[in-house]
Amino acid sequence: MGYILALDIGTGSARALLVAPDGRVCAFSQRPLEVSTPKTGWVEQDPEELWFTPKECIEDVVSRAKICAGEIRGIGIANQRETIVLWERSSGRALSPAIVWQDRRSARLCQELSSRHDLPSLREKTGLFLDPYFSAPKLMWLLAQHPQWREAALRGDLAAGTVDSWLIWNITQGHCHKSDVSNASRTLLLNIRQGSWDPQLLALFDVPPSLLPRLCPSQGYIGEAIEPACIRGVPILGILGDQQASLFGHRAWNLGDTKCTYGTGAFVLQNREDRLSIASQGLLTTIAWATGQERTYAFEGPVFVAGALLEWLVNNVKWFESVEEILECAAQTPNSETVTFVPSLCGLGSPSWDPEATGILLGLTPRTTKREIARAALEGIAWQIADVCEALQAETQKPLVELWVDGGLARSPSFLQLQTDVLGIPVKCPNEVELTGLGVAYLAGLEAGVWKTHDELESLPRSFSEYHPTVSPQERADRRDQWKKALAKTTSSL
């Protein structure tokens, strides 16, 4: 018997899962990660915490399972994606806070670049938009602010990468500086047609090639763990960006399979198999995963604020005592009446792509209570997902017949009923909540030989809850009109 150890390093927490050959999660550990916002539009994390917290989760899960390293067949790593870390090769010391995917400090830089670059060419090469969300503008900003770091980078003294690269560097104690193409496809530096760093894009963002990790397939041998000691010698066999890992965890291996993960943000991905086409409806085209020379692609619609909105309502404006109170209040009213909440606290992602948009709360009346505000907040998340799904249908010219979901908000039946009412299609939620960790465990397990094929994985037992719409098409259309009018009033659109 052999286990797979899966790491899932998100924005708000780090998790470690030990997965058995029958697909069961037989040990689990989770710890929170801190996020800081030192200035408006800035979002940062401590790189040391991004290593030590997963390390503690690994030690905890191995201890709980009472196993040794020899019983673990391989390691899979899933991670928040566009976040960038810059560190010194000789010491392994991070030079600055990690700039998180939500960070908007490079917005002006992106505006300047857009005026002097052939953006259609960038879209064709990367499948992405020129937006502060992605890694390259963050790295460009860092090096522009610290000329001495640029000089050190040119000498080959520094390394940079997304969170997977940082974790692999630390787990292998500096022996491996690698990243897989699913993460690299989120940087604005990867040519997704060739699967390699693009010299013209490196020049555009003024990024020295020596900074970047060596690219590898998502599935395959990466290196051997040295730290923590409890997994020394175990091979790293799989790497995926967290949203791609969740797609894999849903067993969404066929053309058109679509899922949404609700975390700090919310992310809709649809499998496009090997069909590479650049989306034209405000969607991203990204690499889902790569095995050997074969690449699977996906359309993606990122929504920047989902669970983060609920945390903001609790911790910043303090209108509610807890996230649970928000969910309870929202469930006590059938709709938000005249209230509409557009939660664009970090700009708007897909399909609008407006980095300057700010959140708005409209339609308050003397009758408005916390219940309507809570409901409007959840509806604001659900309607953004509906906008992405509408864009997917326009892009593919095919109706979306169902949406699979996972993540924190997917644990709320009342929210999932709201989501299916907004979409007008069934929503399916696996009862196993750790889909991201399971996804990268499946990938690493295929490489380790724990499972031989997708068909074998498909045969593993799973159960799910299914939700169906309960509102009339006319009521849905009326609510949608109310949402669209509010969306048009975001700050940058005034």
C-alpha positions as CSV (number, residue, x, y, z in Angstrom):
1,M,0.0,0.0,0.0
2,G,1.3,3.5,-0.8
3,Y,-0.1,6.9,-0.1
4,I,0.1,10.2,-2.0
5,L,0.8,13.4,0.0
6,A,-0.9,16.4,-1.5
7,L,-0.2,20.0,-0.6
8,D,-2.8,22.7,-1.3
9,I,-1.4,26.2,-0.6
10,G,-4.1,28.8,-1.2
11,T,-4.4,32.4,-0.2
12,G,-6.2,32.0,3.1
13,S,-4.8,28.6,4.3
14,A,-2.4,25.8,3.6
15,R,-3.5,22.2,3.6
16,A,-1.9,18.8,3.5
17,L,-3.8,15.6,2.6
18,L,-2.7,12.0,2.7
19,V,-4.7,10.1,0.0
20,A,-5.0,6.3,0.0
21,P,-5.2,4.1,-3.1
22,D,-9.0,3.8,-2.7
23,G,-9.2,7.6,-3.0
24,R,-10.0,8.3,0.7
25,V,-8.4,11.3,2.4
26,C,-7.1,9.4,5.4
27,A,-5.3,12.3,7.1
28,F,-5.7,16.0,6.8
29,S,-4.2,19.2,8.3
30,Q,-5.0,22.8,7.7
31,R,-3.5,26.0,9.0
32,P,-4.4,29.7,8.2
33,L,-2.2,32.0,6.2
34,E,-2.1,35.7,6.9
35,V,-2.7,38.3,4.2
36,S,-1.7,42.0,4.6
37,T,-2.9,45.1,2.7
38,P,-0.4,47.8,3.6
39,K,-1.6,50.2,1.0
40,T,-4.7,50.6,-1.2
41,G,-4.5,48.0,-3.9
42,W,-1.6,46.2,-2.3
43,V,-2.0,42.6,-1.2
44,E,1.0,40.8,0.3
45,Q,2.0,37.6,2.1
46,D,5.1,36.6,4.0
47,P,7.1,34.1,1.9
48,E,8.5,32.5,5.0
49,E,5.0,31.8,6.2
50,L,4.2,30.3,2.7
51,W,6.9,27.8,3.4
52,F,6.7,27.1,7.2
53,T,2.9,26.8,7.3
54,P,2.8,24.0,4.7
55,K,5.8,22.4,6.3
56,E,3.9,22.3,9.6
57,C,0.9,20.8,7.8
58,I,3.1,18.0,6.3
59,E,4.6,17.2,9.7
60,D,1.1,17.1,11.3
61,V,-0.5,14.9,8.7
62,V,2.4,12.4,8.7
63,S,2.3,12.3,12.5
64,R,-1.5,11.8,12.6
65,A,-1.3,8.9,10.1
66,K,1.6,7.3,12.0
67,I,3.5,6.5,8.8
68,C,7.0,6.9,7.6
69,A,8.4,8.5,4.4
70,G,8.8,5.0,2.8
71,E,5.1,4.5,2.8
72,I,4.5,7.7,0.7
73,R,4.8,7.0,-3.0
74,G,4.9,10.6,-4.1
75,I,4.0,14.3,-3.5
76,G,1.7,16.6,-5.4
77,I,1.7,20.4,-5.0
78,A,-1.3,22.7,-5.8
79,N,-0.9,26.4,-5.2
80,Q,-2.3,29.9,-5.6
81,R,-1.0,30.8,-9.0
82,E,-0.1,34.4,-10.0
83,T,1.5,35.3,-6.7
84,I,5.2,36.1,-7.2
85,V,8.2,35.5,-4.8
86,L,11.7,36.9,-5.4
87,W,14.6,35.4,-3.4
88,E,18.4,35.1,-3.1
89,R,19.8,31.9,-4.5
90,S,22.8,31.6,-2.1
91,S,20.8,32.0,1.1
92,G,17.3,31.1,0.0
93,R,16.1,34.3,1.7
94,A,13.1,36.1,0.2
95,L,13.9,39.7,-0.6
96,S,10.4,41.1,-0.3
97,P,6.9,40.1,0.7
98,A,5.2,37.9,-1.9
99,I,3.0,40.0,-4.1
100,V,-0.4,38.2,-4.2
101,W,-2.5,37.6,-7.2
102,Q,-5.1,40.2,-6.0
103,D,-2.5,42.9,-5.8
104,R,-3.2,45.9,-8.2
105,R,-0.1,48.1,-7.6
106,S,1.1,47.5,-11.2
107,A,-2.1,48.8,-12.8
108,R,-0.4,52.0,-14.0
109,L,2.5,50.1,-15.3
110,C,0.1,47.9,-17.3
111,Q,-1.6,51.0,-18.7
112,E,1.8,52.4,-19.9
113,L,2.7,49.1,-21.5
114,S,-0.7,48.8,-23.3
115,S,0.0,52.1,-25.1
116,R,3.2,50.8,-26.7
117,H,2.8,47.1,-27.3
118,D,0.9,45.0,-29.8
119,L,-1.7,43.6,-27.3
120,P,-3.3,41.2,-29.8
121,S,0.1,39.5,-30.1
122,L,0.4,39.2,-26.3
123,R,-3.1,37.6,-26.3
124,E,-2.2,35.2,-29.0
125,K,0.9,34.1,-27.3
126,T,-0.3,33.9,-23.7
127,G,-4.1,33.6,-23.8
128,L,-4.3,36.2,-21.1
129,F,-4.9,40.0,-20.8
130,L,-2.4,42.6,-19.8
131,D,-3.6,43.0,-16.2
132,P,-2.0,43.5,-12.8
133,Y,-3.5,40.1,-11.8
134,F,-0.7,38.2,-13.6
135,S,2.8,37.6,-12.4
136,A,5.0,39.5,-15.0
137,P,3.7,43.1,-14.1
138,K,4.3,42.3,-10.4
139,L,7.9,41.2,-11.1
140,M,8.5,44.1,-13.4
141,W,7.3,46.5,-10.7
142,L,9.6,44.9,-8.1
143,L,12.7,45.1,-10.2
144,A,11.9,48.7,-11.2
145,Q,11.6,49.7,-7.6
146,H,14.9,48.1,-6.6
147,P,17.6,48.6,-9.3
148,Q,20.1,46.7,-7.2
149,W,18.0,43.6,-7.4
150,R,17.9,43.9,-11.2
151,E,21.7,44.0,-11.2
152,A,21.8,40.9,-8.9
153,A,19.3,39.2,-11.2
154,L,21.5,39.9,-14.2
155,R,24.4,38.3,-12.4
156,G,22.3,35.2,-11.8
157,D,22.2,35.7,-8.0
158,L,18.4,35.8,-7.7
159,A,15.5,33.5,-8.4
160,A,11.9,34.2,-8.9
161,G,8.8,32.2,-9.3
162,T,5.2,31.5,-8.4
163,V,4.4,29.8,-5.1
164,D,5.0,26.3,-6.6
165,S,8.6,27.3,-7.4
166,W,9.1,28.7,-3.9
167,L,7.8,25.5,-2.3
168,I,9.8,23.2,-4.5
169,W,13.0,25.2,-3.8
170,N,12.4,24.9,0.0
171,I,11.3,21.3,0.0
172,T,14.4,20.3,-2.1
173,Q,16.6,22.8,-0.1
174,G,17.6,24.7,-3.2
175,H,18.3,21.7,-5.4
176,C,15.4,22.4,-7.8
177,H,14.2,25.7,-9.2
178,K,11.2,24.5,-11.3
179,S,7.7,25.3,-12.2
180,D,5.1,23.5,-14.3
181,V,3.4,24.9,-17.3
182,S,0.0,25.3,-15.7
183,N,1.5,27.8,-13.3
184,A,3.8,29.3,-15.9
185,S,0.8,29.9,-18.1
186,R,-0.4,32.5,-15.5
187,T,2.7,34.7,-15.7
188,L,2.3,36.5,-19.1
189,L,5.7,35.2,-19.9
190,L,4.9,31.8,-21.3
191,N,4.0,31.1,-24.9
192,I,1.2,28.6,-24.5
193,R,1.5,27.4,-28.1
194,Q,5.1,26.3,-27.6
195,G,5.1,25.7,-23.8
196,S,8.2,27.8,-23.2
197,W,9.3,31.2,-21.9
198,D,8.9,33.7,-24.7
199,P,12.0,36.0,-25.4
200,Q,9.8,38.9,-26.6
201,L,7.6,38.8,-23.6
202,L,10.6,38.6,-21.3
203,A,11.9,41.7,-23.1
204,L,8.5,43.5,-22.8
205,F,8.4,43.0,-19.0
206,D,12.2,43.5,-18.7
207,V,12.6,40.2,-16.9
208,P,16.1,38.6,-17.0
209,P,15.7,34.9,-18.1
210,S,18.1,33.8,-15.4
211,L,15.5,34.7,-12.8
212,L,13.0,32.2,-14.0
213,P,12.5,28.5,-13.1
214,R,13.1,25.6,-15.4
215,L,9.8,24.5,-16.9
216,C,8.5,20.9,-16.6
217,P,5.2,19.0,-17.3
218,S,2.6,19.0,-14.6
219,Q,3.0,15.2,-14.2
220,G,6.5,13.7,-13.9
221,Y,9.5,13.5,-11.6
222,I,10.4,17.0,-10.3
223,G,12.9,16.2,-7.5
224,E,13.2,14.6,-4.0
225,A,12.1,16.1,-0.8
226,I,14.8,17.0,1.8
227,E,12.6,19.0,4.2
228,P,10.8,18.4,6.3
229,A,12.7,15.3,7.5
230,C,9.5,13.2,7.8
231,I,9.2,13.1,4.0
232,R,12.9,13.0,3.1
233,G,13.5,11.1,-0.1
234,V,9.9,11.1,-1.3
235,P,9.7,12.3,-4.9
236,I,7.6,15.3,-6.1
237,L,5.6,13.9,-9.0
238,G,2.9,16.5,-9.7
239,I,2.4,20.2,-9.8
240,L,-0.7,22.1,-10.7
241,G,-2.1,25.6,-10.2
242,D,-4.9,25.3,-7.7
243,Q,-7.7,26.0,-10.1
244,Q,-6.4,23.4,-12.6
245,A,-6.0,21.0,-9.7
246,S,-9.6,21.4,-8.8
247,L,-10.7,20.8,-12.4
248,F,-8.6,17.5,-12.3
249,G,-10.1,16.7,-8.9
250,H,-13.6,17.0,-10.3
251,R,-12.5,14.3,-12.9
252,A,-13.3,16.9,-15.5
253,W,-11.2,15.2,-18.2
254,N,-13.6,15.6,-21.1
255,L,-14.3,18.4,-23.5
256,G,-16.8,20.9,-22.1
257,D,-16.6,19.7,-18.5
258,T,-16.9,22.8,-16.3
259,K,-16.4,23.6,-12.6
260,C,-16.4,26.6,-10.3
261,T,-14.2,26.8,-7.1
262,Y,-15.2,29.3,-4.4
263,G,-12.2,30.4,-2.4
264,T,-10.9,33.8,-1.7
265,G,-12.0,34.5,-5.3
266,A,-14.1,32.2,-7.5
267,F,-12.8,30.5,-10.7
268,V,-14.8,28.9,-13.5
269,L,-12.8,26.5,-15.7
270,Q,-13.9,24.5,-18.7
271,N,-11.9,21.7,-20.2
272,R,-11.0,22.2,-23.9
273,E,-8.8,19.1,-24.2
274,D,-6.1,19.7,-26.8
275,R,-8.1,22.4,-28.7
276,L,-6.0,25.6,-28.3
277,S,-8.0,28.7,-29.3
278,I,-7.8,32.2,-27.8
279,A,-11.1,33.1,-26.2
280,S,-12.8,36.3,-27.4
281,Q,-15.5,36.8,-24.8
282,G,-13.5,38.2,-21.9
283,L,-12.3,34.7,-20.9
284,L,-8.7,33.4,-20.5
285,T,-7.2,30.6,-22.4
286,T,-4.8,28.7,-20.1
287,I,-2.9,25.4,-19.8
288,A,-4.9,23.0,-17.6
289,W,-2.1,20.4,-17.3
290,A,0.6,18.7,-19.3
291,T,1.8,15.1,-19.3
292,G,4.9,14.5,-21.4
293,Q,4.4,16.5,-24.6
294,E,0.6,16.5,-24.4
295,R,-1.1,19.7,-23.2
296,T,-4.7,20.1,-22.1
297,Y,-6.1,23.6,-22.3
298,A,-9.0,25.3,-20.5
299,F,-11.1,28.4,-20.8
300,E,-11.2,30.3,-17.5
301,G,-13.2,33.1,-16.0
302,P,-11.6,34.4,-12.7
303,V,-13.8,36.4,-10.2
304,F,-11.4,38.2,-7.9
305,V,-13.6,38.4,-4.8
306,A,-15.8,35.7,-3.4
307,G,-15.0,34.4,0.1
308,A,-12.9,37.5,0.6
309,L,-16.1,39.6,0.4
310,L,-17.6,37.8,3.4
311,E,-14.3,38.2,5.3
312,W,-14.3,41.9,4.4
313,L,-17.9,42.3,5.7
314,V,-16.9,40.7,9.0
315,N,-13.4,42.1,9.6
316,N,-13.4,45.5,7.8
317,V,-16.8,47.0,8.0
318,K,-17.8,44.8,10.9
319,W,-21.5,44.5,9.9
320,F,-21.6,40.9,10.8
321,E,-20.0,38.8,13.6
322,S,-19.0,35.9,11.4
323,V,-19.3,34.4,7.9
324,E,-21.8,32.0,9.4
325,E,-24.0,35.0,10.4
326,I,-23.9,36.3,6.8
327,L,-25.1,32.9,5.5
328,E,-27.8,32.7,8.1
329,C,-29.1,36.2,7.4
330,A,-29.1,35.7,3.7
331,A,-31.1,32.5,4.1
332,Q,-33.8,34.3,6.0
333,T,-35.0,36.3,3.0
334,P,-36.0,35.0,-0.4
335,N,-34.3,37.9,-2.3
336,S,-32.4,41.2,-1.7
337,E,-35.4,43.3,-2.8
338,T,-34.0,46.5,-4.3
339,V,-30.4,46.0,-2.9
340,T,-27.6,45.1,-5.3
341,F,-24.0,44.6,-4.2
342,V,-21.2,44.6,-6.9
343,P,-18.2,43.2,-4.9
344,S,-15.4,44.5,-7.2
345,L,-13.1,45.3,-4.2
346,C,-10.0,44.4,-6.3
347,G,-11.2,45.4,-9.7
348,L,-13.3,43.3,-12.0
349,G,-12.1,40.1,-13.5
350,S,-13.8,38.1,-16.2
351,P,-15.5,39.0,-18.4
352,S,-15.2,42.8,-17.8
353,W,-11.5,43.1,-17.0
354,D,-11.6,46.5,-15.3
355,P,-8.7,46.9,-12.9
356,E,-10.0,50.3,-11.7
357,A,-13.5,49.2,-10.8
358,T,-14.5,49.5,-7.1
359,G,-17.3,47.9,-5.2
360,I,-20.8,49.4,-5.0
361,L,-23.8,48.9,-2.8
362,L,-27.1,50.2,-4.4
363,G,-30.8,50.3,-3.7
364,L,-30.8,50.9,0.1
365,T,-34.2,51.9,1.5
366,P,-35.7,52.4,5.0
367,R,-36.8,48.8,4.8
368,T,-33.3,47.5,4.2
369,T,-31.9,45.2,7.0
370,K,-28.7,43.1,7.4
371,R,-30.6,40.3,5.8
372,E,-31.0,42.0,2.4
373,I,-27.4,43.2,2.5
374,A,-26.2,39.7,3.3
375,R,-28.3,38.3,0.5
376,A,-27.1,41.0,-1.9
377,A,-23.5,40.1,-1.2
378,L,-24.0,36.4,-2.0
379,E,-26.1,37.3,-5.1
380,G,-23.2,39.6,-6.2
381,I,-20.9,36.6,-6.1
382,A,-23.4,34.3,-7.8
383,W,-24.2,36.8,-10.6
384,Q,-20.5,37.2,-11.4
385,I,-20.3,33.4,-11.9
386,A,-23.4,33.7,-14.1
387,D,-21.6,36.4,-16.2
388,V,-18.7,34.0,-16.7
389,C,-20.9,31.1,-17.6
390,E,-22.8,33.3,-20.1
391,A,-19.4,34.2,-21.7
392,L,-18.5,30.5,-21.9
393,Q,-21.7,29.7,-23.8
394,A,-21.1,32.6,-26.2
395,E,-17.5,31.5,-26.7
396,T,-18.3,27.8,-27.4
397,Q,-21.7,28.3,-29.0
398,K,-22.9,25.5,-26.8
399,P,-25.3,25.6,-23.8
400,L,-23.8,24.8,-20.3
401,V,-26.0,22.0,-19.0
402,E,-24.5,21.7,-15.5
403,L,-21.9,23.3,-13.2
404,W,-19.8,21.3,-10.7
405,V,-18.7,23.3,-7.7
406,D,-16.3,23.1,-4.7
407,G,-14.7,25.3,-2.1
408,G,-15.8,27.2,1.0
409,L,-19.1,28.6,-0.2
410,A,-20.0,25.3,-1.7
411,R,-20.5,24.0,1.8
412,S,-23.6,26.2,2.1
413,P,-26.7,24.6,0.7
414,S,-28.5,27.9,0.7
415,F,-25.8,29.6,-1.3
416,L,-25.8,26.7,-3.8
417,Q,-29.5,27.0,-4.2
418,L,-29.1,30.7,-4.9
419,Q,-26.4,29.9,-7.5
420,T,-28.5,27.4,-9.3
421,D,-31.4,29.8,-9.3
422,V,-29.2,32.5,-10.8
423,L,-27.8,30.2,-13.5
424,G,-30.9,28.3,-14.4
425,I,-29.1,25.0,-14.6
426,P,-28.3,22.2,-12.2
427,V,-25.4,22.7,-9.8
428,K,-23.5,19.6,-8.5
429,C,-21.3,19.6,-5.4
430,P,-19.2,16.6,-4.4
431,N,-19.5,15.6,-0.8
432,E,-15.7,15.4,-0.6
433,V,-14.7,19.1,-0.2
434,E,-10.9,18.9,-0.8
435,L,-11.1,18.8,-4.6
436,T,-7.9,20.8,-5.2
437,G,-5.8,18.5,-3.0
438,L,-7.4,15.4,-4.5
439,G,-6.8,16.7,-8.0
440,V,-3.1,17.0,-7.6
441,A,-3.0,13.8,-5.6
442,Y,-4.7,12.0,-8.6
443,L,-2.0,13.5,-10.9
444,A,0.9,12.5,-8.7
445,G,-0.6,9.1,-8.1
446,L,-0.9,8.4,-11.8
447,E,2.9,9.1,-12.1
448,A,3.6,6.9,-9.1
449,G,1.5,4.1,-10.4
450,V,-0.9,4.1,-7.6
451,W,-3.6,4.5,-10.3
452,K,-3.0,3.4,-13.9
453,T,-5.5,5.4,-15.9
454,H,-8.3,8.0,-15.7
455,D,-10.8,5.2,-16.0
456,E,-9.4,3.6,-12.8
457,L,-9.7,7.0,-11.0
458,E,-13.3,7.4,-12.4
459,S,-14.2,4.1,-10.8
460,L,-13.3,5.4,-7.3
461,P,-16.5,6.0,-5.3
462,R,-17.8,9.5,-5.0
463,S,-21.1,11.1,-3.9
464,F,-22.5,14.5,-4.5
465,S,-25.5,16.8,-3.8
466,E,-27.5,18.2,-6.7
467,Y,-29.4,21.5,-6.8
468,H,-32.1,22.6,-9.3
469,P,-33.5,26.0,-10.1
470,T,-36.7,27.0,-8.3
471,V,-37.3,30.5,-9.7
472,S,-39.2,31.3,-12.9
473,P,-37.3,32.4,-16.0
474,Q,-39.1,35.8,-15.7
475,E,-37.9,36.3,-12.1
476,R,-34.4,35.4,-13.1
477,A,-34.5,37.8,-16.0
478,D,-35.7,40.6,-13.8
479,R,-33.0,40.0,-11.2
480,R,-30.4,39.9,-14.0
481,D,-31.5,43.3,-15.3
482,Q,-31.1,44.7,-11.8
483,W,-27.6,43.2,-11.6
484,K,-26.5,44.5,-15.1
485,K,-27.7,48.1,-14.2
486,A,-25.6,48.0,-11.0
487,L,-22.6,46.5,-12.8
488,A,-22.6,49.4,-15.3
489,K,-22.2,51.9,-12.4
490,T,-18.9,50.6,-11.1
491,T,-16.5,53.5,-10.5
492,S,-14.4,53.3,-13.6
493,S,-17.5,53.2,-15.8
494,L,-19.0,56.4,-14.4
